[in-house]
Amino acid sequence: MAQTLHYPAEPERANAPHLLIHGALDPPLIAPVLEDFHRRQPHIDLTYRNLTTLEIHRTFLADEGERSADVVMSSAMPWQYQLANHGYARALDGQAARNWPQWARWRRELFGITFEPVVIVYRRELAERFGKMTDHGDLLRLLENERDALQGRVVTYDPALSGAGYTYAVEEARLSPRYWELVAALGGVQADLVGTTGEMLKGLASGRYLIGYNLLGSYAQDFVQTHPELEIVVPDDYALIMQRLVFLSRSANNREQGQRFLDYLLSEAGQRVIGEQTPLGAVHPAFEGPGSAAALRERLGEALRPIRLGPGLLATLDHLKREALLDRWEREFQRATPGPNPHAYMREHP
C-alpha cells in the first residue's frame, strides 16, 4: 500500500486548490522539501504518494486523465523520459526552467532535480581484514582473490527485477571494459540478487552481507549515518550519477499548483533544502556547499558519470536490446558459478 503524506491547506481557506504528487522517494527524504514548499504556499492542499518506480509508470498510464497525478517524480530515468517523449509532460515557461543546466533537463519538460552517486557499501570488519577499497578495481580483485571468504556475503541489484539495477547495468557495460569480469566475479561468490537498495542495507546492517554493490547513494548515506559499522565508498575510477526526473503532467487537474511546485524545486531556495536537509544532492549551479553537485564534482572531477538525459535512455527500453543485455548478464554471472545457479531469476518486463 502506498505511503501518503498530506499537508492540508490553512483551515480558514474554503475551496483550497489541490496538488497531487506521485514520487518514488521515501517520505523521510522528501518530507523536508514538501514541508518547506507548503510553508511558502499554505493555501494549497498538498498530497504526496510514495510508490515504486514501476508503480509510478503503470499508475500514470492507467490513470492518465481525471485521476492522474499533477506532478510525477521518479529515479527510473528511462521510463520518465519515455513518458515525456510521448507527450505526457507540459513545458514550463518560467525563467528557472529556461536557466536550468542543459545536462539536467530535456527541453523544458523534464528536469533532473537531484545528483545522486551510485556507491559501494561494506562492513568495516572487511576493511580490517582485507584493506579498504576505493574503486571498482579494488572490488574486482577482492572478489577474485577472496572468493571463499566472500561466498554468499555479497549483494547487488538483480537487473531483471529492478529498473535501477537494469539502468546501471546498461551504463556500466558502456563505460567499463572490465564490467563483465566484475559480473562474473559476483557470480563466482554467489552474490545475492535483490530488488532494492533498502534490502541491501538491511542485510549489511545485520551482518548477512559484507559488501553491497551499486547502492543508491542518497539512501545509503542516510542509513550509514546511524550504522557506524558500515562504510560508504563513491568509487574514484568512475561513479554513476542518477537523477530524479520530474515533470508536470500535461493533463494535470491542478496545473497552476503543479507549476508552482516545479518552479520551487528548480529555485535556489528549493535546491538549498535538497542540498542541506536531505542526502539527495542539489543541482542548482548557485548552490556550491556540501550536498551539491558542484562539491561532488570538485572532489571527484572526471570520475563522475551522470546518466545522460536524452534519447539514449529509450534504447534501454527496447525489448530486443533488453533481452540481449539480460542474456549476457545471466551468462557472465553463471560463468564462474559451479553447478546450477542458486540465484536464477524470473524476468519481469516493465
N, C-alpha and C positions, 0 to 999 in steps of 0.2 A: 504494500500500500504506500502511495506517495506521501512523503513528509511535506507538510504545508506550514508556511509562515504567513501570518495575517497581521497587517498593520491598519487598523480601522481609521477612517477619517475623523477629524475633530467631531466631538459629539454634537456640537451645535450646527454642523453642516447637514442640511437636508439635500437629498438627491446628489450626494457626493459622486464625482466621477470615479470609475473603477480602473484598475490596471492589473492585468493577469500576466505573470511571467512564468515561463517554464524553463528550468535550468537543470543542468547536470552538475551540481555543485552542492556539497553537503551544507546544511543550514548553518553550522557554526562558522563556516568560512565566508559565506555570503552575507550573513546577518549584519556585520558592521557596515557594509555598503548599503543594504536596504534601510537600515536604521538612520543613517546619515541622510539618505535621499528623502525619507519620509519626514525627517525633522525639517528639511527645507521645503517640502511640499505636503504639509499636514492635511490639506484639503482632499488628498487622493486616498481612496480606499484601495490598499495595495495587497495583493495576494501573490505569494511565490510558491510554486510546486516543484519539489525536487524529484526528478525522475532519472533513470539510467539514460545513457546516450542513445541507445537504440529505441527505448520507450519514447523519448522526445521526438525522434524522427517519425516513428509509426503513429504516435498520437497526433502529431501535427497534420500528417497526411489524412488521417481518418477524420479529424475534427475540422479540417480546413473549411472555414465558413463561420457560422454564428458562434460556435463554441470554442474556436481556436484561441490559442494564446496570443496576446498582443506583442510580446517580446519573447524571442527564443534564444537561449544561450547554451552552448554545448562545446565540449572539448573534442567531439567527434568531427574533426575538421573536414574530411571528405564529404560527410553527409550534410553538414551545414552548407558547404559550398554547392553541393548538388541542389539543395532547396533554393538557394539564392539564384543559381544559374538557370533554374527552371521558372523563375519569375515570381517566386513567393515572397521576396523581400522588397520593401519600399525604400527608395533612395531618400537620404537625408539632405536637407538644403542648408543646414547651419554651417557657420564658419569652422566649428570644431571638426565636423566631418570632412570639410574641404582640406583642412590643415593636417589631418591625421596622417602619420607616416605611411608612405606608399606601400612599404613592405608589410604593413599590418592591416591593409584593407583591400577589398575588391570593389572597384568603382566607389560609389558612396552608399553601398547596400549592405556590405558585410564587413565587420570590424573585429580585429583581434584586440582584446582589451587586457590581456594578461601576458606574462612572459615566464613560462614555467619549464625549467630544465627536467629532463628525464635522467634519473640518478641510479646509483648503486647504493644499497644499504647493507651493512654487515654488522655482526656482533663483534664487540671489542675483543672478546676472547680469541677470535680468529686472527686478528692482527697480532696479538701477543704471541701466538703460536707460529704464524707464517709470515708476519710482517704486513705493513699497510699496503693498500692498493690505491693507485691514483688514476688508472686509466684502463681501457679495455684490454691492452696487452698484459697488464698485471693479472687481470681476471682470467684471461685465457691460459696463461702459464700456471696459475694456481689450480684451475680445473683439470688441466692435463697432468700436472706433477703430483697433485694430492688427490687423485681420483678415489682411492679407497676411503680416505678420511672424509670425503665430501659426499659419499653415496647417500642420496635421499635427503641431503641437508641444504639443497639449493632450490630456489623457487623463481619463476618468471611468468610472464603472461603466456596464455595459450592464444596464439594468433588466430585460431579458428573460431574462438568463442568471444574474443574481446576486440571491439573496434579499435581501441587504443593500441592493443598489442599488435594487431594486424598493420596498423598505420606505421608503428615503429619498425616492424619487420621490413616493410617496403622501403622505408627511408634508409635503414641501415644496410640493406642489400645494395642500395645505390651508392652509399657513402664509403663503405669499408670493404676492401678486397679480402679481408680476413673474417668477414661476418659469418660465412658458412662454416668456417673452422670453429667459431665460437658456438654456433648452434649444435655442431657435432659434439663439442666438449660438454655442453649442457646435457645432451643425451647420454654421454659417457658417464655422468654422475647421477643419471636417472632423476634429473630435476623435476620437481612437481610443476605442473602447468595449471594456472588458475585464471580467474576472470577479472580480478580487481586488485588494485594497489592495497586496499584495506585487508584483503585476505593475506597478502604477503606480509604486511606489517604485523598483523596479529600472530602469524606463525613465527616471525623473527623475534617478537617480544616474548613469546612463550618458550623459546629455545628450540623449537622444532627445526627451524632453519638457521643456518649460519650466514647465508648470503641471499640477498634478493636482487634480481637484475631487472633494470628498466622499470623502476617505480616512478610514479608521477611525483615530481619533486615537491610540489606545494603540499600534498598530503603527507609526504614523508617528513618534511621539515617540521610541520606542526606536531607530528607524532613523536619524533625523536627528541623534541624539547622536554617531553615528560618521560622519556625512556633512555636514561644515560648509558645503558648497556649497549646502545646502538650507535653506529657511526654512519653518517651520510657522505657520499662522495659524488661530486659533479665531475665526471671524467674530463681530464685536461687534454686528451688527444682529440676527442670530439664529443660534444654534448648536444643531443637533440633538444630543441626548444619547441614545446607545444603551446598553442594559444587557444584561449576560449573565444570562440567566434559568436558574435551576437548580431541579430538583425531585428528590424521592425517588420512585423507581418504586413503584407500588402492588404490583407483582409481584416486587419486589426479593428475591433469594435471600439477601441479607445485609442485612436491614433495620436491625438494630441498628448495624452499622458505617456504613451509609449515613446514618442519623440522626446519628451522632456527627460525620460529616464535615460535614453541613449545619449542625449546631449550631456547629461550628468556624468555618465560613465566615461565619456570622452573628454570631460573637462579636467583641468588641473586639480580641482577640489576632489572630484570623484577618484581620480587616479592616486591622489595622495592618500586617501583612505585605503585603497587597494594596496599601496606600497607600504604604508605604515601600520595598518591594523590587520592585515592578512598576509599569508605567505605566498600570494599569487603572483607577485611581480608586476610593477607598473610599467606601462609602455610610454606614457606621455614624455616627450623629449625635455620638457621643463623640469621634470622630477628626476634628480640625479643621485639621491641619497641611497642608503641601504634599502633593499627591497625594490630597486628599479632595474629596468633593462640596462640602463647606462652603467650602473655599478657592476652588474654581472659581465657586461662587455669589457669593461676596464680590467676586470680580474682575469677573464679567460680569453678575451680577444677573438682570434680567428678560430678557436676551438668550438665556438658556438655555432650550431647548425639549426637555425629556425626552419621548421617545416614550411615549405613555400606555400603561400596563399595564392593559388592560381589554377589554371585548367588541368595541371598535372594531377591534382587531387582526384579529378574524375576518373583518371586511368586506374586508380587504386580500386574503384568500384566495378570495373569491367569484370564480368563473370569469368571469362576465359583467363584473364590475367590473374585474377584472384585464385582460381583453381591451380594455375601453374605455379604460383608462388607457394601456396599451401602444400602442394605435392612435393616440391623440393624441400620445404621446411621439414616435412614429416620424414622424408628420406634421410636428410642430413642428421636429424635428431636421432633417428634409429640406427644410423650407421655404426656408431660405437657402442650401442646398447646390446649386450648379449641376450639372446633368446627373444621371446615375444616382448614387445614394448608395453611396459606396465602403464604407460600414460597415453595409450591410444585414445583418440577422442573422436567424437561425432562432430561434423561440421554444421555450423548454423549460418545460414546465409541471411545477412541483414536485408 
